[in-house]
Amino acid sequence: MDGDFRKHFVREPNNLRHHPALVLNADYRPLSYYPLSLWPWQEAIKAAWLDRVDIVAEYDEVVRSPSTTIRIPSVVVLKDFVKPQKRVAFTRFNLFLRDQFCCQYCGAKGDLTFDHVVPRARGGITSWENVVAACSSCNLKKGSKSLRQAGMSLLKSPRRPGAEELRNVGRKFPPNHLHKSWLDFLYWDAELEA
């Protein structure tokens, strides 16, 4: 008996790790799509307890304290609107997201690095307008040559993306796990088919 109780007690926290809460802004849109704005269940319960969020959907599972039983939130909405950032940081992740995780020379996915369109050896700078996602073989083929010298061309010209543009691109890459209670909130503003 004691061993069964102990196994259940030890296993329960691991099971609860798999109950993240989708976090929506006050306008009922996710704070971010990629990565999807998720909180661990503990943070969602704490925020609800502190009256910072409203719970709009719950899991069937509960957590208990000596005096309270609480259903685990699966979707929470912030009570105060968080203004989205307008400026997009120039990071490797955001660059790959802008280029939809594919090589801008051949269209291959996976094994990506980045490439300076105008090589740094020829005065090219590291900026949104001069750096693209590239697979290793295309990057190696181009080297420090110009596009013309390498006999290569870009699928699309690099440019600085807007924050809303990156959010929309991120919607194309849902995480591996989507709880059924999240679906209405993730795609409520998607264009409907006629």
N, C-alpha and C positions, 0 to 999 in steps of 0.2 A: 504494500500500500504506500509506504513512505517513498519507495523508489519510483512508483508511478506518478505521485504528486510532484516529485523532484523533476522528472523528465518533462512533465507538462509545464511546470514553472520555467524551466530552462528554455524550452522550445518556443514558448509564447512570444517573447520579445522578437525572435527572428521572424515569426509569422507576421507580426505587426509592422515590421520594416517594409513590407510590401503594400502598404496602404498610403501612398502619397496623396496629398490634396492638390487639386488644380487651383491655382490662385488667379482670380479674375480682378481686373481693375474695377472701379466703381461704375464704369460703363458696360460691365459684363463681357469685356474682351480680355483674353489672356494678357498678362504683362509682357510676355514674350512667347513666340511660337517655337523658336529654335535657338537655344534650348527651351523646351516647354517650361513655363513657370510653375514649378511644383514645390511644395513644402513637405517635409516629413510630417506624419500624423501628429507628433508631439507639438510641433510649431503651430499647426492649424488649431489644435485644441487650446493651446495657450492664447493665441490671438482671439479666439472666440470668447474665452474666459475673460480676457481683458477688454472685450467689446470693441475690438478693432476690425472685426470681420463679421459678416452674416454667413451662416451656413445655408447653402441652397441644395445640397445633396449629401447623402451619407452612405457609408458602407453598412452592411448588415452586422458587422462585428462591433463589439463594444469594448471599452476599457473601464476598469473599476477602481475606485478608491474605497477606503473604508465606509464612506458615506454617500458616494455618488456613482452612478452608472452613466456613461456617456457613449453614444454611438459615434464612431470615427467619421469625421467629415471627409467627403470625397471631392466636394467643390465648395470653395469659400470665395466671397466677394469682399474686397476692401471697402470700408465705409468712407474713406477719404480717397479722392481721385489722385493717382500718381501721374504727373505729366510725363508723357514719353519723351525720351531724349531726341532732339532734332539732329544733333551731330553724331555721326557714326565714327567710332574709333577705328583707326587703321590698324587692324590686327590680322594675323594669319587666318584665324577662324572666320572673321568677317569677309576677308578676301575670298576664301574658299566658298563661303555662302553666296557672295555676289556672283561668283562664277559657277554656282550650283554644283560644286564638288566635281567638276570635270575639266580636263585639260583644254585650254583655249586654243590649242593648235590642232589636236587630233580628235578631241571629244571623249577620250578615254576617262574612265572613272577609277579611283583608287590610286595608291602609290603617288600621291601628289606632292609637289614642292611648289615653289613659286619662281617666276622668271622675270627678269627685267627686259621689257620689249626693246628699249634702247639700252644696251649693256652699260653697266656702271663704268667699265673700262673705256667707253666712248662718251662719257659724260652724262649717262642716264641717271636719274634720281629715283629714290625709293618713294613712290607716291601711288595713289589710286590710279592715276592716269598712265603709269608706266610699268605696273606690275600685274601679272596675271598668274592664275593657277596653271601649272604645267606638269605633265607626267615626267618621270625621270628620263625616259628615252628621248622625248622631245626637248627637254631641257639640255640634255647632253648633246643632242644633234645641233641645236642652235648655238650653244656655247656663248662666246662673246661676239658672235657675228650679228649683223643686221638681219632683219627678216628677208630682205632681198638676197643677201649673200648666202643665207641658209636655204633659200628656196621654200620658205614657209610663209603661211599667212594665218591671221587670227580669225577665229570664228566670230568674234565681236570685239569691238574696240574697248579697251579698259576705260572706265570712268568712275568718278566718285558716286557711290549709291546714296540714295536718301534713306532715312530711317524707316519710313513706311514701305519703301521698296524691299528692304531687307526683311522686314517683318512678313511681307507677302511671300517672298521666296522661302522663308523659313517654314511657312505653312505647308510647303510641298514635301517636307521631311518630317513626318510624324515620328514620335518615339516608337520603340518596339512594342510598348504596352500602352494601350488606350483603354481606360475603364469606360464602360458603357454610359456612365453618368456624365462623362466629360464631353461626349460627342456633340450634343446640342450647343454647347458653349464654344467649342472650337470652330465650328463651321456655320454659325448662325448668320454670318454676313457673306457667305459664299453665294455666288451667282447661281440661281436656280435654273434647271433645264426646262425648256418649254415643252 
